[in-house]
Amino acid sequence: MADERVVSVKLEQIEQYHGELVEKRETLSRQEFLANTTEQRAIERMFENVI
């Protein structure tokens, strides 16, 4: 079972990264946003690691 503090930190990180992605989506063109797959994959891996 995961430590409560670790889960809390991971959830905070996910929230931060999600906020950054939303901000980038609003400032970049659709093509630029979709082209940045490396960053998107990193976020997906973080979600997988938390679960």
ABEGO torsion letter per residue (X at the ends): XBBAAAAAAAAAAAAAAAAAAAAAAAABBAAAAAABAAAAAAAAAAAAAAX
